Amino acid sequence: MMPPVSYATGACKVFSLDYANMLESAPLFARAALTTLKISTAGIALALIIGLACAFLLYLRIPLAGRPVRAYIELSRNTPLLVQLFLLHFGLKVDAMPCSVAALAFLGGGYMAEALRGGLEAVERAQIESALSLGLSRWQTLCFVILPQALIVAVPALGANVIFLLKETSVVSVVAVTDIVAVAKDLISLYYETTEALIMLVLVYLVLLLPICLAIRHLERRVKHVAFGN
Amino acid sequence: MSKILSVTGLSKSFGEHRVLDDISFCLEERQVLTIIGASGCGKSTLLRMINGLETIDGGEIHFDGQTLGAHTDWRQVRAQIGMVFQSYELFNHLSVLDNVTLAPIRVQKKKRREAEELAAGLLARVGLADKVKAFPRQLSGGQKQRVAIARALAMQPRIMLFDEITASLDPEMSQEVCHTLLELAETRMTMIVVTHEMGFAQAIGDELIFLDEGRIVERGHPDDFFAAPQTERARRFLKRFEFHKGDRK
């Protein structure tokens, strides 16, 4: 009789994965990916709104708004998402899902504000005078003249933030949200197939992020075309 | 002819520096007033005050029967006073056509079709009928400035203010823009032209004001001013534009 041979060592491991189990786990990951996307979409949308409001307040030099806004930006950018989640969930007893969205929006708001402020500052202030001299109101000037040009400048930074924030959602499982990381952790503790679960996790993140990344690159090109002509 | 704009005893300071001092003049409808003077003499500030881009420190500006100041509805005034800047300030994210139609659509609430017809006509008038779909970055300086003129004209203003609009153009482009303005003057548009081009100032103006250190030093018909300036300061100023063989030693 031949003794049983173990292939589960070193380099051979890659070729001896439990592919059947990986395939079986796909629907679980798919369902969790929806949760990841939901948190990301809501969180990033809110972050954009917060960021835009902060950027406007700073750009328009609204009295008394400067300091609090700058304090918020520094606070959000200089504390880890993990800590923000812990505070919201275990400290302030916010439910897992709203807590995840809120923490992501809080973190992202600061980054979006900085990206948008950079865009706004890049537009020459003389453009404001030129728009006002045509009879446009301040609000119209901001909406139709300054903001569009600011967005053109800010698109690369905003895009980078979107990708960064989506990846940041990988910590929400600490407050018991069943995202894709949580699924991978569960699979590992069920089957002890660590490599399989983590490879699946990598693949799922790639599937989620690559299209977004390509879409952003496409958008950058489109916007450049507008900004610089043919 | 009726008075459309009158300025009396206007003054302006930036901190300690008095930029404008006791400026008074009237502008009749269909009149072209040119303002000349050295850099920093307050010419641009004067135009900017008429359009509410600088506050009024002292004196008064009357436009079409109303006194302009802090309580003025500047949107409504600016819609009637067009202004063109030295640095064009076209909206880079909009096509040439959209640059010209933006204000008529948003401020005057014109229908897009109507605004575009008007804009196309104006762009043809400044010789840019083929650039309607272009973006500002694809245009030369002279072309940009002519778009800026069309954009201001699209509001069908009662007065046009031109603030050194050829100062950043090379001589050829400057010629293009000057000719556009001369054509505009022929249509009897009321305008104030601040310029450094002496020949152009003489050709276009019905009246000329020479500013020096924030004060009106001399005024009169351009032909008289250039033929025989009355003051020493004006003579010295004009001398700067003359070159003689002996200047190179």
Interface residues (C-beta under 8 A of the other chain):
Chain A: E124 A126 Q127 E129 S130 A131 L132 S133 L134 G135 L136 S137 Q140 F144 V145 P148 Q149 I152 V226 A227 F228 G229 N230
Chain B: N51 G52 L53 W74 R75 Q76 R78 A79 I81 G82 M83 F85 S87 E89 L90 F91 N92 H93 L102 A103 R106 V107 Q108 A134 F135 R137 Q138 R151 A152 M155
